[in-house]
Amino acid sequence: MPSHRALRPAVIIGVLLALLAFGVSPSTAATTANLSVSAAIQQQNGSTGTVEGYVVGQPTAANTVIRSNFTGDTALALADSASQTSTSSMLYVQITTAFRSQYGLQSNPGLIGTKISVTGTLTPYFTPHAGLKDPTAFGGGGTTPPDPSDYYANAIGKTGPALKSALHTIISSQTKLSYDQVWNALKDTDQDPANSSNVILLYSGRSQSKSTNGGGVNDWNREHVWAKSHGDFGTATGPGTDVHHLRPEDVSVNGARGNLDFDNGGSAVSECPGCAADGDSFSPRAAVRGDVARMILYMAVRYEGGDGWPNLEPNNSVNNGSAPYIGKLSVLKAWSAADPPDAFEKRRNQVIFDTWQHNRNPFIDHPEWVTSIWP
């Protein structure tokens, strides 16, 4: 039988030098990777771990997570997907005093949908729900999501007209869709996170089968948030097919909005809870007013009149008719501030970037740029 001899000191030193030559220290070689949320849920043994996941809400009880109108800064829920809605797939994270000002959701609602890492003790929180307690470190997130790679590199540090010009150049590099392609794009971008067979209708908020798209009563069709008559661009490839402002909507609700500008006030709109309209303006439900504002402002930056399309601009008026303007800017700015980007909106932006147009809405990634361009 072969003998087993201990390694000689010279051999040990050689191994260590080889590790160092490749930039690996002995301690680094033993470091483990961050855990996914699903792995952390399975590892509720009191050990210390670092978990990476998306912020999806504030847990308030073992089986309850709220996703808006947050009531405190003491806990958050992480998931492996920003669109996760099942509490059984979430890890509940305790937020101790030292981290509440930066990672508490009441103070930082814009964290929803962002990816963070947390180091702490893997043990049930809101017992018996899987959790992480007594955190020692948080990373990532913050009130502004990290830039997607270097996409905005040429805009960082700019303000006002210079920022608008830089963003126009960045987002104008895109794949343009036909109007027929928009049907399939919307079935992907606006998919109901709780039911992959459905889309969420923008104004009415209803979850409806993807297959019921069309022009009949109670079908859904393609709503131009920047009304196509405001600039008379129709449905031609370009602003008429840009899915950053095209959304699924009930046929009759789409008709009720028509080409109205956006403003507060008006009477209730049938089949659209929380919506209101009058003779010159439309107001969507509160949960998507910020979404509407950021879509309008995207269009104003993307279409500046230099590529054969109208120079689209927001103004502080209503009754803009066929002019390439939409209002009211003051109201849209207020809506963007009151309704920050949520997980659905952030996912939509990412899907458009990854799969369809390969450009982004900068005001979803950087909501603070709204007031930098339109103070």
C-alpha positions, 0 to 999 in steps of 0.5 A, spaced: 500 500 500 502 506 498 505 511 504 501 517 505 507 522 507 505 529 509 507 535 505 514 538 506 514 546 508 517 547 501 511 544 497 506 548 502 510 555 500 510 553 493 502 552 493 501 559 497 505 563 492 501 560 486 495 562 489 498 569 490 500 569 483 493 569 481 491 574 485 488 569 490 489 569 498 488 563 502 482 567 505 479 569 499 480 561 496 475 559 502 470 565 501 463 563 499 459 566 494 452 570 496 446 566 497 440 566 493 433 568 496 431 561 495 438 558 498 437 562 504 430 560 505 432 553 506 438 555 510 435 557 516 440 554 521 442 560 525 448 561 521 451 567 518 450 569 511 450 574 505 444 574 501 442 577 495 435 579 492 430 584 490 426 588 495 419 586 494 416 589 500 415 590 507 413 584 511 407 586 516 405 579 518 408 572 517 403 571 511 403 579 509 407 583 505 405 590 503 408 593 496 406 601 497 404 606 502 409 603 507 408 603 515 415 603 517 422 602 516 424 596 521 423 590 515 423 588 508 422 582 504 427 580 499 426 575 493 429 572 487 425 576 482 423 583 482 416 581 480 415 576 486 408 576 489 408 569 493 410 570 500 413 563 501 418 565 496 420 571 500 426 572 505 424 577 511 429 581 513 430 585 520 432 592 519 436 594 525 436 602 527 443 603 524 440 601 517 433 604 517 435 611 514 438 608 508 434 601 507 427 602 511 422 602 506 417 608 509 423 612 508 426 610 501 420 607 497 424 607 491 428 601 493 422 597 491 425 593 485 432 594 486 437 589 488 441 589 494 445 584 499 444 583 506 449 580 511 446 577 518 443 571 521 439 566 517 433 565 522 426 565 522 423 572 522 416 574 523 416 567 526 415 562 523 417 565 516 424 564 513 428 570 515 435 574 516 436 577 523 441 582 526 444 584 520 451 587 520 452 589 513 447 592 507 450 593 500 447 596 493 440 599 493 439 606 495 434 611 493 437 611 486 438 604 483 445 602 480 446 604 473 445 599 468 452 597 466 455 604 463 449 606 459 448 613 462 456 614 462 455 620 458 450 623 462 452 623 469 454 629 472 450 633 467 444 638 468 439 641 464 439 642 457 446 638 457 443 632 460 437 632 456 441 632 450 446 627 452 440 622 454 437 624 447 443 621 444 443 615 448 436 613 448 435 614 440 440 608 439 434 603 439 431 597 435 424 600 432 418 595 432 412 595 427 405 596 429 404 589 429 410 587 433 407 591 438 402 586 440 407 581 442 411 586 445 406 588 450 404 581 452 411 581 455 412 588 457 406 588 461 405 581 463 401 580 470 406 578 475 401 574 478 398 570 472 403 569 466 397 568 461 394 575 463 397 583 462 395 588 466 391 594 463 394 601 465 389 605 467 383 601 469 388 596 473 385 590 470 388 583 469 386 580 463 388 575 458 393 576 453 389 573 448 383 578 448 387 583 444 383 586 439 378 592 437 371 589 440 367 591 447 372 589 453 378 587 449 384 590 450 388 595 445 394 599 444 394 605 448 398 611 446 400 615 452 403 620 448 396 621 444 398 620 437 394 626 434 399 630 438 404 631 433 400 627 428 405 621 428 400 616 427 402 609 428 408 609 423 414 606 425 417 611 430 414 614 436 407 611 433 410 604 435 415 606 441 413 601 447 416 605 452 409 609 451 404 604 448 400 600 454 395 595 454 388 598 455 380 596 455 378 599 448 372 603 451 377 606 457 382 608 451 376 611 447 374 615 454 381 618 454 382 619 447 387 624 446 386 628 452 392 632 456 393 630 463 391 634 469 387 633 475 380 633 476 374 631 472 368 626 473 369 618 474 370 614 468 366 608 467 370 601 467 376 605 470 376 605 478 380 612 480 380 615 473 377 622 472 376 626 465 373 632 463 372 636 457 380 637 456 384 632 461 384 625 463 387 623 470 389 616 471 388 612 477 393 614 483 398 608 482 400 609 475 400 617 475 408 617 476 408 611 470 404 616 465 409 622 467 415 618 466 412 615 459 411 622 457 417 625 459 421 619 455 418 621 449 420 629 450 427 627 450 427 621 445 423 625 439 427 632 438 425 633 431 432 631 428 430 624 425 424 626 421 419 626 427 416 632 431 419 635 436 415 633 442 415 637 448 411 637 455 407 644 456 403 647 462 397 647 458 391 643 456 387 643 449 393 642 445 390 638 440 394 636 434 400 640 436 406 636 438 405 638 446 402 635 452 400 638 458 400 639 464 407 639 465 407 641 473 402 636 474 406 631 471 412 633 475 408 632 481 405 625 479 412 623 478 414 625 485 408 622 488 408 615 485 416 613 484 418 607 480 415 600 482 417 593 481 412 593 475 415 599 472 422 597 473 421 590 470 418 593 464 423 598 463 428 592 463 424 587 458 424 593 453 431 594 454 433 586 454 428 584 449 425 589 444 428 596 443 434 595 447 433 602 450 431 605 456 427 610 460 432 614 463 426 617 468 425 610 471 432 609 472 433 616 475 427 619 477 431 625 480 433 627 472 425 630 471 427 636 476 434 637 473 431 638 466 424 641 468 426 645 474 
